[in-house]
Amino acid sequence: MSRLIPSKYLIWRLTSYFVVLFTAIVITFIVPRLLPGDPISIILSRYSQSGMNIAGSKELIEEYKRMFGLDRDLFTQFISYVRELLRGNLGYSIAAFPITVNELIMRALPWTIGLLTMTAIISWAIGTVLGAIAGWRSGKMKSSKLSDAINMMIICLYAIPYWLMAIMLIYLLAYVWPIFPASGGYTPGISFSFNLEFIKDVLWHATLPALSVVSTSLGWWFLSMKSMISGLQREDFIILAEAKGLSKTTILWKYAFRNALIPQVTGLAFTIGNSIGGQILMETIFAYPGLGWLLGFGVYNLDYPIIQGVVLLIIFSTLTATLILDFIYAIVDPRVRYGTE
């Protein structure tokens, strides 16, 4: 049976990919405009509340609407949006004008990728390995006090929301014991350059956000892997491997672990795709300058271009990760085939 992807499956998969992507473009364009109010009025009202004297506000609102194309009908706005999107242009931010959405995303993207993608991989790796060992021991070996304590600790951490863990870490490690900074991506005033001093400062600021994500998310990977490994111990191929006299370590890592890895890899792909968008609440709590904070800024100001750009990036990254994963399944598990020519 050939490992090559059949052309029919490839065409069907790519077609569904672009259909879902276009549907996402339509939804992300329409939903923000269904919210009450408009971004121009919101921004000008906040300027007025801050004590600024805005004369001729009605004329100013109309001028801003013409500038951002908000005075046209929705269909015309959508056609213009899609046309610019095909050119890679996400438009200008309304709240941060004249900065473009592309520039804002490129500023925030490295922070999100550096923190949330790495923490997703770390929590996945730790949780998957510990879950495999715990699942194998639960059926093949007697549990020890140490393993029971680790299981209980991970389950307790899994039950804590990551935002609550973030607040607890800030209180304990930034105020009670001021070891790490409570907010920000780097120390204000430090030279922004890729030298050792700046990298150490960034890692120092990223420690608490990383701990809050890893400590609360590895529980899911641990429990799911433990459940799958426990269930696989009753499968025929495991029993056959034991009958052949293979060592328990070989059976665990070469047979059970590899077969249980597929759902974990799928979950990791979705997690990485979603982590591109950041975690709004976590990045807001730590004032961390990632995409999650940027999306929160866009929602707070009803900034249509920012909301559209960030949400579309989240959907695009998730869809692309899933598409790539579909095509490499056969490499991870030789049982997976896309059919014959």
MOWOPE-V443730 format. One line per field, one symbol per residue. ss: DSSP state (@ for helix, = for strand, . for the rest). psi: psi as a letter, one per 30 degrees, with the letter a starting at -180 (. if undefined). Layout:
# MOWOPE-V443730
ss: ???
psi: ???
This chain:
# MOWOPE-V443730
ss: ......@@@@@@@@@@@@@@@@@@@@@@@@@@@@....@@@@@@@@@@@.......@@@@@@@@@@@@.....@@@@@@@@@@@@@.....=.......=@@@@@@@@@@@@@@@@@@@@@@@@@@@@@@@@@@@@@@@@....@@@@@@@@@@@@@@...@@@@@@@@@@@@@@@...................@@@@@@@@@@@@@@@@@@@@@@@@@@@@@@@@@@@@@...@@@@@@@@....@@@@@@@@@@@@@@@@@@@@@@@@@@@@....@@@@@@.....@@@@@@@@@@...@@@@@@@@@@@@@@@@@@@@@@@@@@@@@.........
psi: kkfkkkeeeeeeeeeeeeeeeeeeeeefeeeeffkklleeeeeeeeeefffkjjkheeeeeeeeeeeggfflleeeeeeeeeeeeffgjgakkefgkgkleeeeefefeeeeeedeeeeeeeeeeeeeeeeeeeeeeffflkkleeeeeeeeeeeeeffkkeeeeeeeeeeeffeejiellfllflkkfkkjlileeeeeeeeeffeeeeeeeeefffeeeeeeeeeeeeeffglefeeeeeffglleeeeeefdeeeeffeeeeeeeeeeeeefefljeeefeeghkhaeeeeeeeeeeghjeeeeeeeeeeeeeeeeeeeeeeefgefeejffklgal.
